[in-house]
Amino acid sequence: MLFCLWTRAKLSKTDNPVLIDSKAIEIVENVIEYDFDRLEGHFPLSMNVATLVRARMFDDTIRGFTAEHREATIVNLGAGLDTTFFRVDNGSIKWYDVDFPDVIEIRKRVIPENSRMRCIAKSLLDPSWMDDIKDIQDGILFLVGGVLYYFEEKEMKILLSRLADCFPEGEIVFDAISRFTVSMFNKIVKHAGGNISAKWGIDDTKAISKWDPRITVLQDYTLYSRIENKNYWGEGMARIMDFNDKYRGTCIVHLKFR
C-alpha cells in the first residue's frame, strides 16, 4: 500500500512524461509520518515504472469513459491509498473505494471521504459490497490495479460473473500478468520482504471472454505499448519495457459485461 503511493510521489517529482500525481506527493510529504527512505532499494526500478504506467493507463481509460458518461460511477477495487480520483475528477463523477476494513480505516485518516468519494470496508470476495453501490445514473466502471493476480483463477471467474449479474453494461479495467511473469514477480516481492504471492497468470486474455458469455474484451494491450518516451528512464529500462511488450509479461485488460 505504501509502496504504490511512494512510487507515484517519487517518480512524479522527476517531472516524468507519463504521470504527475500531486496528491501522492502531498500525502507522502505532509500527511503520513513514515520514513519512506526505508523503501529505497527494496524494489527494482522496473516495478516503480510499471506502477506509474499502470496508473496512467487507468487514468486514460477513466477519462475516455467519463467523456461519454460525465456522471459515471467509478469503483476502485482494492483501493489501498490510491489517489486516482484526484487526477481524473471532472466535478461530476461518483467514486467508491473498496478494500479490507483495516485498510479503509487507514485510508479514511489519510484521504478523508467527501460528498462524491465514499469508502466501502469489505473484501472484494465478499459479494455484499456490490449492494452498497447506489444510484448508478450514467454507467459504471470498475478499476482493479495490482490486485487480481493474487486471486486464484476460480475466484476471478466468480468475481467477474457476479459483476455481470449485478452490473449489466458495466465495464472493468485491470492489469494481468502472464504465467511466466507470476514466478518472476513473486521472487521480486520476496526479495522486498513481502509475504504475499501472485497466484493467477494468463497468456491469452481473450480467453477470459470464454469464462462467461456476458463478458466481452474491449481492449487488451501490453503495459508499455502506449508509452512514447521509453528511453526516459535509461536504455536498460527501455529494454525491459520492450521485453515485456514482446512477451506480453503484463497487459491492461478492459472488459464489458452484457
Beta strands, then each sheet from edge to edge (+ up, - down):
strand 1: 73-77
strand 2: 94-99
strand 3: 117-121
strand 4: 140-144
strand 5: 171-177
strand 6: 215-222
strand 7: 250-257
sheet 1: 3+ 2+ 1+ 4+ 5+ 7- 6+
end
